[in-house]
Structures are given as structure tokens and as C-alpha cells.
Amino acid sequence: MALKHKNFPAYQSLIQTKKPFVSSQLKRSLKTLNKHLPAIENSFKYEDSNGHLGGINNKIKVIKRISFGYRNFSNFRNRILLGFNHKRIAPNS
């Protein structure tokens, strides 16, 4: 419920509460979550995400992998721009 309602104090108390009967793997996971608590707090406060940028980078990597045979960078660049629905750029630009 703390995640669903973006209630950071409730999340923090849930993570930092001592749990005596948990596995060593879960203890390690809780330790990692405590280590990254400031970053997690920022994710509760702000709506920003880098998911869109990650998608763009992934699409460029896929184009690069499937277009191994392009003769020059201009053709490769034009293929990327076409992949993102931009107008074709004239050669030598």
C-alpha cells in the first residue's frame, strides 16, 4: 500500500523494521533497499523517468545491429532518423 499511495514514510518504516524470521536473501535485499533509500525517496517525490530515453537508445542499438553493412555514416544516420519518423536528411548534411 505504501508504494501504491506513494507514502514514503510508510515505505521507510516497512523496510527498516527488524524482521527476525526472514531468510538471508531477504535480509540482503532489505539491506540493499536501505542503502539506496535517498534515490528511492526521489522516485516517490518526482514523476520523472528515463524510460523514454532508454527506449530511444535501445532502438538505435537495434538499428545499428541490423544495419551492419551501411557504407557510410550518413546512410546510417538517415536510417535512424527514418526510424523515428523524421524527414530524410539530404546527403552532405
N, C-alpha and C positions, 0 to 999 in steps of 0.2 A: 504494500500500500504506500510505503514511503516513496518508492520510485514513481508510481502511478500519479501521485499527487504532488510530486516534486518537493517533498518535505525533507530538506537536508538534515535538520537536527534529529528527526526520527531515524533517518538512514544512518547517521553517525552513531547514534546510541545503539542501534541494532548491530552495527559492525564492531563496535568497541566493547560490547558486553561480553564478559568472560563466559565461555561455554565449556564446562568441564568434560562432557562426554561426546566430544567430536573427534573425528579421525585426524590424523596428522596432515593429510592432504587438505582438509578443510581449514585447519589451523594455518597452514601455509598460504592458502588463498586469502584468508582474512588478514593475515599479516601484509600481503601484497596490497590489498584494498586500503588498509590503513596507511601504507607508505604513499599511496597516490591520492590521499584524501583531498588535498588542495585542488588538484586537477578535477576530481570528481565533483567538488563543490562548484567549480566554474561551470561544469556541464549542467548542473542544476539551475544556475543563475541565468545562463545565456542560451539562446536558441541556435546560435551559430554552429555550423558543422562544415567539415572539409570534405564531405561525401561527394559533392558535385565536382570538386577539383580532382578527387581520386578517380572518378568516372572518366573525366577528360583524359587524365594520364593513362588510364588503362586502355582507352580507345586508341590513343596514339601508339601505345606499345603493340597493340594487336595489328594496326595498320603497318607498323614497322616490320613486324614478324612476317606478315603475308606479302609484303611488297619488297622482298629481298632483292629483286632484280632491277630496280629502277636505276637508270643510267646516271642521273644527276639529282642534286638536292632540290632543284626547282620542281621537278616532277613529283618528288616525294612530298614536298610542301603543298603542292596543289592537291594531291590526293588527300592529305589531312584536311585541308580547307573544304574540299568537297564532302568529306565525311561529316563535317559539322554544318553543312548546308550553307556555306559561304559561296560567293561568286568566285568563279575561276579567275585566278590572277594571271595577267599576261606574262609571258616569259621575260626574263631580264628585269624582274622587279622584286 
